[in-house]
C-alpha cells in the first residue's frame, strides 16, 4: 500500500538520518539540529552551486584542499569483494570518476580496516533506503550500539582521523568538484544514486567522510550531489538485500585493479 506522505518530506528525513549516521565523534557535538533542518540546510547549500566551480584534482591538491596530496587515489577501476554471512558482494570501484573517494575505500580494504566491521544501520521502511556500515568502532563488540555511526578511520601513523573531501563529478565535466555539494537537479552527475550504488556517509561538513559507506537499496536521486558515489554492486545485490542490522563484513578483498591504487610516498 502506498503511504500518503510527501516524498519531499520523506526525503528530508532519510537524508538527515544518513547524514547523522556518518558523524565522527568530534563532529557529533555540532550536529544538534533537528533532522529536517539539517537536511534542509544541506539541500539549500547544494542548490546554490554551479558546474563552473569545478576544480581538478591536480589544482586542488596543492592549495584548495590542505592534505590532498597525502590521500590515496585510484587511477582507473578496481574490484572489491565483501563477504557477508558467507556470501560475496562484488563491487566495481570507479577511480576514473571518483579518484579520491575510490582510492580511500580501496586503501582501507587493503589495510584490512573493514574486516569484522558491522552494518549498524539498515533502513527498509517506510521504503527501501540504505544499508550502512564501515564504522571502525564496530569491530569491538563491547562498543555500545548507540555509539555506532560516530566513528572514523584513525591513521596509525599520525593518530588522527583521516577525512576525504566531498567529490562529485557532473556530466560533461572533465574533473570532479570538491568541498561542496552540487545541484544535481540542474545537471546530472556521472555517478548517481541508482539501486546498488555504493557511496560514502558523512556528517554535515562536506569534507567529513572517512570510512563509513552505504549501499543504496533503491534509486535515491535526492542524494545526488550531496554524497559521493564511488562504485556499484555488480554481483550479490541479493546478499545486500538480506543484510540485517548487526551483520558483519567477514572479509573485504581487492580482487582486481589493486595496481591502480596510488598511495603517497609509493
BELFENVEN-V786716 format. One record per pair of residues at least 6 apart in sequence whose ideal C-beta (glycine too) atoms are under 8 Angstrom apart, sorted by the first residue. I is the first residue (numbers start at 1). J is the second residue. D is the distance in whole Angstrom. If there is no record, write none. Layout:
i=I j=J d=D
i=I j=J d=D
This chain:
i=3 j=126 d=5
i=3 j=127 d=8
i=5 j=126 d=7
i=9 j=36 d=8
i=10 j=126 d=7
i=10 j=127 d=7
i=11 j=39 d=8
i=11 j=222 d=4
i=12 j=35 d=7
i=12 j=36 d=5
i=12 j=39 d=4
i=12 j=40 d=6
i=12 j=43 d=8
i=13 j=35 d=6
i=13 j=36 d=7
i=13 j=39 d=7
i=14 j=123 d=7
i=14 j=129 d=5
i=14 j=220 d=8
i=14 j=222 d=8
i=15 j=39 d=4
i=15 j=42 d=7
i=15 j=43 d=7
i=15 j=222 d=7
i=15 j=223 d=7
i=15 j=226 d=7
i=16 j=34 d=8
i=16 j=35 d=3
i=16 j=36 d=6
i=16 j=38 d=5
i=16 j=39 d=4
i=17 j=35 d=6
i=17 j=121 d=8
i=17 j=123 d=7
i=17 j=129 d=8
i=18 j=129 d=8
i=18 j=130 d=6
i=18 j=132 d=7
i=18 j=201 d=6
i=18 j=214 d=7
i=18 j=223 d=7
i=18 j=227 d=7
i=19 j=31 d=8
i=19 j=38 d=6
i=19 j=39 d=7
i=19 j=42 d=7
i=19 j=201 d=8
i=19 j=202 d=7
i=19 j=203 d=6
i=19 j=204 d=6
i=20 j=31 d=6
i=20 j=35 d=7
i=20 j=38 d=7
i=20 j=149 d=7
i=20 j=203 d=7
i=21 j=120 d=8
i=21 j=121 d=5
i=21 j=132 d=6
i=21 j=149 d=4
i=21 j=201 d=6
i=21 j=212 d=7
i=22 j=132 d=8
i=22 j=149 d=7
i=22 j=200 d=8
i=22 j=201 d=3
i=22 j=202 d=4
i=22 j=203 d=5
i=22 j=208 d=7
i=22 j=209 d=7
i=22 j=212 d=5
i=23 j=31 d=6
i=23 j=149 d=7
i=23 j=150 d=5
i=23 j=203 d=4
i=23 j=208 d=8
i=24 j=150 d=6
i=24 j=151 d=7
i=24 j=152 d=4
i=24 j=161 d=6
i=24 j=163 d=8
i=24 j=203 d=6
i=24 j=208 d=7
i=24 j=210 d=6
i=25 j=150 d=5
i=25 j=151 d=7
i=25 j=152 d=8
i=26 j=161 d=7
i=27 j=203 d=4
i=27 j=204 d=7
i=27 j=205 d=7
i=27 j=208 d=6
i=28 j=150 d=5
i=28 j=203 d=8
i=30 j=204 d=7
i=31 j=38 d=7
i=31 j=203 d=6
i=31 j=204 d=6
i=33 j=41 d=8
i=38 j=204 d=6
i=41 j=204 d=8
i=42 j=181 d=7
i=42 j=204 d=7
i=42 j=226 d=6
i=43 j=222 d=8
i=43 j=226 d=7
i=45 j=180 d=7
i=45 j=181 d=6
i=46 j=181 d=3
i=46 j=182 d=6
i=46 j=183 d=5
i=46 j=184 d=8
i=46 j=225 d=5
i=46 j=226 d=6
i=47 j=183 d=5
i=47 j=185 d=8
i=48 j=183 d=7
i=49 j=177 d=7
i=49 j=180 d=5
i=49 j=181 d=6
i=49 j=182 d=5
i=49 j=183 d=5
i=49 j=225 d=8
i=50 j=183 d=7
i=50 j=186 d=7
i=51 j=170 d=5
i=51 j=172 d=7
i=51 j=173 d=6
i=51 j=177 d=8
i=51 j=182 d=8
i=51 j=187 d=6
i=53 j=177 d=6
i=53 j=180 d=7
i=54 j=170 d=7
i=54 j=173 d=5
i=54 j=175 d=6
i=54 j=176 d=7
i=54 j=177 d=5
i=55 j=64 d=6
i=55 j=175 d=7
i=55 j=177 d=7
i=55 j=178 d=6
i=56 j=174 d=7
i=56 j=175 d=4
i=57 j=68 d=8
i=57 j=73 d=7
i=57 j=99 d=6
i=57 j=100 d=7
i=57 j=175 d=7
i=57 j=176 d=7
i=60 j=68 d=6
i=60 j=165 d=8
i=60 j=178 d=5
i=60 j=179 d=8
i=61 j=68 d=4
i=61 j=69 d=5
i=62 j=68 d=7
i=62 j=69 d=7
i=64 j=178 d=7
i=64 j=179 d=7
i=65 j=165 d=5
i=65 j=178 d=6
i=65 j=179 d=7
i=65 j=207 d=8
i=68 j=100 d=8
i=68 j=165 d=7
i=69 j=264 d=6
i=70 j=264 d=5
i=71 j=100 d=6
i=71 j=103 d=7
i=71 j=104 d=7
i=71 j=162 d=8
i=71 j=164 d=6
i=71 j=264 d=7
i=72 j=103 d=4
i=72 j=104 d=6
i=72 j=106 d=7
i=72 j=107 d=4
i=72 j=261 d=6
i=72 j=262 d=7
i=72 j=263 d=4
i=72 j=264 d=7
i=73 j=95 d=7
i=73 j=99 d=4
i=73 j=100 d=5
i=73 j=102 d=8
i=73 j=103 d=4
i=73 j=261 d=8
i=73 j=262 d=5
i=74 j=93 d=6
i=74 j=95 d=3
i=74 j=99 d=6
i=74 j=102 d=4
i=74 j=103 d=4
i=74 j=106 d=5
i=74 j=257 d=8
i=74 j=260 d=5
i=74 j=261 d=6
i=74 j=262 d=7
i=75 j=95 d=6
i=75 j=99 d=6
i=75 j=260 d=5
i=75 j=262 d=6
i=76 j=95 d=5
i=76 j=96 d=6
i=76 j=257 d=6
i=76 j=260 d=4
i=77 j=92 d=6
i=77 j=93 d=6
i=77 j=94 d=6
i=77 j=95 d=6
i=77 j=96 d=6
i=77 j=257 d=5
i=77 j=260 d=7
i=78 j=92 d=8
i=78 j=93 d=5
i=78 j=95 d=7
i=78 j=102 d=7
i=78 j=106 d=5
i=78 j=254 d=6
i=78 j=256 d=6
i=78 j=257 d=3
i=78 j=258 d=7
i=78 j=260 d=6
i=78 j=261 d=7
i=79 j=90 d=6
i=79 j=91 d=7
i=79 j=92 d=6
i=79 j=93 d=7
i=79 j=234 d=8
i=79 j=254 d=7
i=79 j=255 d=5
i=79 j=256 d=4
i=79 j=257 d=6
i=80 j=90 d=8
i=80 j=91 d=5
i=80 j=93 d=6
i=80 j=105 d=7
i=80 j=106 d=7
i=80 j=109 d=5
i=80 j=231 d=8
i=80 j=252 d=6
i=80 j=253 d=7
i=80 j=254 d=6
i=80 j=255 d=7
i=81 j=88 d=5
i=81 j=89 d=7
i=81 j=90 d=5
i=81 j=91 d=7
i=81 j=252 d=7
i=81 j=253 d=5
i=81 j=255 d=5
i=82 j=88 d=7
i=82 j=89 d=4
i=82 j=91 d=7
i=82 j=114 d=7
i=82 j=249 d=5
i=82 j=251 d=7
i=82 j=252 d=5
i=83 j=89 d=8
i=83 j=249 d=7
i=83 j=250 d=4
i=83 j=251 d=5
i=83 j=252 d=8
i=84 j=119 d=8
i=84 j=239 d=6
i=84 j=243 d=6
i=84 j=247 d=6
i=84 j=248 d=7
i=84 j=249 d=6
i=84 j=250 d=6
i=85 j=239 d=7
i=85 j=242 d=7
i=85 j=247 d=6
i=85 j=250 d=8
i=86 j=250 d=7
i=87 j=236 d=7
i=87 j=239 d=4
i=88 j=235 d=7
i=88 j=236 d=5
i=88 j=239 d=7
i=89 j=233 d=6
i=89 j=235 d=7
i=89 j=236 d=4
i=89 j=237 d=8
i=89 j=239 d=5
i=89 j=240 d=6
i=90 j=233 d=7
i=90 j=234 d=5
i=90 j=235 d=4
i=90 j=236 d=6
i=91 j=198 d=6
i=91 j=231 d=5
i=91 j=232 d=7
i=91 j=233 d=6
i=91 j=234 d=7
i=92 j=231 d=5
i=92 j=232 d=6
i=92 j=234 d=5
i=93 j=102 d=5
i=93 j=105 d=6
i=93 j=106 d=6
i=93 j=198 d=8
i=93 j=230 d=6
i=93 j=231 d=4
i=93 j=257 d=7
i=94 j=102 d=6
i=94 j=191 d=6
i=94 j=230 d=6
i=94 j=231 d=5
i=94 j=232 d=8
i=95 j=102 d=4
i=95 j=103 d=6
i=95 j=106 d=8
i=95 j=257 d=8
i=95 j=260 d=6
i=97 j=169 d=5
i=97 j=176 d=7
i=97 j=190 d=5
i=97 j=191 d=5
i=98 j=167 d=5
i=98 j=169 d=7
i=98 j=176 d=7
i=98 j=191 d=6
i=98 j=228 d=6
i=98 j=229 d=7
i=98 j=230 d=4
i=98 j=231 d=8
i=99 j=167 d=8
i=99 j=176 d=8
i=100 j=164 d=6
i=100 j=165 d=7
i=100 j=167 d=5
i=100 j=176 d=8
i=100 j=178 d=8
i=101 j=164 d=6
i=101 j=167 d=5
i=101 j=200 d=6
i=101 j=209 d=7
i=101 j=228 d=5
i=101 j=230 d=4
i=102 j=230 d=4
i=102 j=231 d=7
i=103 j=261 d=6
i=103 j=262 d=7
i=103 j=263 d=8
i=104 j=162 d=8
i=104 j=164 d=5
i=104 j=200 d=8
i=104 j=209 d=8
i=105 j=200 d=8
i=105 j=213 d=7
i=105 j=230 d=6
i=105 j=231 d=7
i=106 j=254 d=6
i=106 j=257 d=8
i=106 j=258 d=7
i=106 j=261 d=5
i=107 j=261 d=6
i=107 j=263 d=6
i=108 j=114 d=6
i=108 j=153 d=6
i=108 j=211 d=6
i=109 j=252 d=5
i=109 j=253 d=7
i=109 j=254 d=6
i=110 j=254 d=6
i=110 j=258 d=7
i=110 j=261 d=7
i=112 j=252 d=8
i=113 j=136 d=6
i=113 j=153 d=6
i=113 j=211 d=6
i=114 j=133 d=8
i=114 j=134 d=6
i=114 j=211 d=8
i=114 j=249 d=5
i=114 j=252 d=4
i=115 j=249 d=7
i=115 j=250 d=7
i=115 j=251 d=6
i=115 j=252 d=6
i=116 j=139 d=5
i=116 j=248 d=6
i=116 j=249 d=7
i=116 j=250 d=8
i=117 j=133 d=6
i=117 j=134 d=6
i=117 j=135 d=7
i=117 j=136 d=7
i=117 j=138 d=5
i=117 j=139 d=6
i=117 j=248 d=7
i=117 j=249 d=5
i=118 j=133 d=6
i=118 j=135 d=7
i=118 j=138 d=4
i=118 j=148 d=7
i=118 j=246 d=6
i=118 j=247 d=7
i=118 j=248 d=5
i=118 j=249 d=8
i=119 j=131 d=6
i=119 j=132 d=7
i=119 j=133 d=4
i=119 j=243 d=5
i=119 j=244 d=8
i=119 j=245 d=6
i=119 j=246 d=7
i=119 j=247 d=5
i=119 j=248 d=7
i=119 j=249 d=8
i=120 j=132 d=7
i=120 j=133 d=6
i=120 j=135 d=6
i=120 j=138 d=6
i=120 j=145 d=7
i=120 j=148 d=4
i=120 j=149 d=6
i=120 j=245 d=7
i=120 j=246 d=8
i=121 j=130 d=7
i=121 j=131 d=7
i=121 j=132 d=4
i=121 j=133 d=8
i=121 j=148 d=8
i=121 j=149 d=6
i=121 j=214 d=8
i=121 j=245 d=7
i=122 j=130 d=8
i=122 j=131 d=5
i=122 j=132 d=8
i=122 j=243 d=6
i=122 j=244 d=6
i=122 j=245 d=5
i=123 j=129 d=4
i=123 j=130 d=6
i=123 j=131 d=8
i=123 j=217 d=8
i=124 j=217 d=7
i=127 j=218 d=7
i=128 j=217 d=4
i=128 j=218 d=4
i=129 j=216 d=8
i=129 j=217 d=6
i=129 j=218 d=7
i=129 j=220 d=7
i=130 j=214 d=4
i=130 j=215 d=6
i=130 j=216 d=6
i=130 j=217 d=6
i=130 j=220 d=8
i=131 j=214 d=6
i=131 j=215 d=5
i=131 j=217 d=6
i=131 j=240 d=6
i=131 j=243 d=5
i=132 j=149 d=7
i=132 j=201 d=6
i=132 j=212 d=6
i=132 j=213 d=7
i=132 j=214 d=4
i=132 j=215 d=8
i=133 j=212 d=7
i=133 j=213 d=7
i=133 j=214 d=8
i=133 j=249 d=7
i=134 j=201 d=8
i=134 j=211 d=5
i=134 j=212 d=4
i=134 j=213 d=5
i=135 j=148 d=5
i=135 j=149 d=6
i=135 j=150 d=7
i=135 j=151 d=4
i=135 j=211 d=7
i=135 j=212 d=5
i=136 j=151 d=5
i=136 j=152 d=7
i=136 j=153 d=6
i=136 j=154 d=7
i=136 j=211 d=6
i=137 j=143 d=5
i=137 j=147 d=6
i=137 j=148 d=6
i=137 j=150 d=7
i=137 j=151 d=4
i=138 j=148 d=5
i=138 j=151 d=7
i=138 j=248 d=8
i=149 j=212 d=7
i=151 j=211 d=7
i=151 j=212 d=8
i=152 j=161 d=4
i=152 j=162 d=7
i=152 j=163 d=7
i=152 j=210 d=4
i=152 j=211 d=6
i=152 j=212 d=8
i=153 j=161 d=7
i=153 j=162 d=5
i=153 j=210 d=5
i=153 j=211 d=4
i=154 j=160 d=7
i=154 j=161 d=6
i=154 j=162 d=8
i=155 j=161 d=7
i=155 j=162 d=5
i=161 j=210 d=6
i=162 j=210 d=6
i=163 j=207 d=6
i=163 j=208 d=6
i=163 j=209 d=7
i=163 j=210 d=5
i=164 j=200 d=7
i=164 j=207 d=7
i=164 j=209 d=5
i=164 j=210 d=7
i=165 j=178 d=5
i=165 j=179 d=5
i=165 j=206 d=7
i=165 j=207 d=5
i=166 j=178 d=7
i=166 j=179 d=6
i=166 j=180 d=7
i=166 j=181 d=7
i=166 j=202 d=7
i=166 j=206 d=4
i=166 j=207 d=6
i=166 j=209 d=7
i=166 j=227 d=8
i=166 j=228 d=6
i=167 j=176 d=5
i=167 j=177 d=8
i=167 j=178 d=6
i=167 j=228 d=5
i=167 j=230 d=8
i=168 j=176 d=6
i=168 j=177 d=5
i=168 j=181 d=7
i=168 j=182 d=4
i=168 j=184 d=8
i=168 j=189 d=6
i=168 j=225 d=6
i=168 j=228 d=6
i=169 j=175 d=7
i=169 j=176 d=4
i=169 j=177 d=7
i=169 j=189 d=6
i=169 j=190 d=5
i=169 j=191 d=7
i=170 j=177 d=7
i=170 j=182 d=6
i=170 j=184 d=8
i=170 j=187 d=5
i=170 j=188 d=7
i=170 j=189 d=6
i=170 j=190 d=7
i=171 j=187 d=6
i=171 j=188 d=5
i=171 j=189 d=7
i=171 j=190 d=5
i=172 j=187 d=7
i=173 j=190 d=8
i=179 j=206 d=6
i=179 j=207 d=6
i=180 j=206 d=6
i=181 j=206 d=6
i=181 j=225 d=5
i=181 j=226 d=5
i=182 j=189 d=7
i=182 j=225 d=4
i=183 j=225 d=6
i=184 j=192 d=8
i=184 j=221 d=7
i=184 j=224 d=4
i=184 j=225 d=4
i=185 j=225 d=8
i=188 j=224 d=7
i=189 j=224 d=5
i=189 j=225 d=6
i=189 j=229 d=8
i=191 j=197 d=7
i=191 j=228 d=8
i=191 j=229 d=4
i=191 j=230 d=7
i=192 j=219 d=8
i=192 j=221 d=7
i=192 j=224 d=5
i=192 j=229 d=7
i=193 j=199 d=7
i=193 j=216 d=5
i=193 j=219 d=7
i=193 j=220 d=4
i=193 j=221 d=6
i=193 j=223 d=5
i=193 j=224 d=5
i=193 j=227 d=7
i=193 j=229 d=6
i=194 j=216 d=7
i=194 j=219 d=5
i=194 j=232 d=7
i=195 j=216 d=6
i=195 j=217 d=7
i=195 j=218 d=5
i=195 j=219 d=6
i=195 j=237 d=8
i=196 j=215 d=7
i=196 j=216 d=7
i=196 j=232 d=5
i=196 j=233 d=4
i=196 j=237 d=5
i=196 j=240 d=8
i=197 j=215 d=7
i=197 j=216 d=4
i=197 j=220 d=8
i=197 j=229 d=5
i=197 j=231 d=8
i=197 j=232 d=5
i=197 j=233 d=8
i=198 j=213 d=6
i=198 j=214 d=7
i=198 j=215 d=6
i=198 j=216 d=8
i=198 j=229 d=7
i=198 j=230 d=6
i=198 j=231 d=4
i=198 j=232 d=6
i=198 j=233 d=7
i=199 j=213 d=7
i=199 j=214 d=6
i=199 j=216 d=7
i=199 j=223 d=7
i=199 j=227 d=5
i=199 j=228 d=6
i=199 j=229 d=4
i=199 j=230 d=7
i=200 j=209 d=4
i=200 j=212 d=7
i=200 j=213 d=6
i=200 j=214 d=8
i=200 j=227 d=7
i=200 j=228 d=5
i=200 j=230 d=7
i=201 j=209 d=7
i=201 j=212 d=4
i=201 j=213 d=6
i=201 j=214 d=5
i=201 j=227 d=7
i=202 j=208 d=5
i=202 j=209 d=4
i=202 j=212 d=8
i=202 j=227 d=7
i=209 j=228 d=7
i=215 j=233 d=7
i=215 j=240 d=5
i=215 j=243 d=8
i=216 j=223 d=8
i=217 j=240 d=7
i=217 j=241 d=7
i=233 j=240 d=6
i=254 j=261 d=8
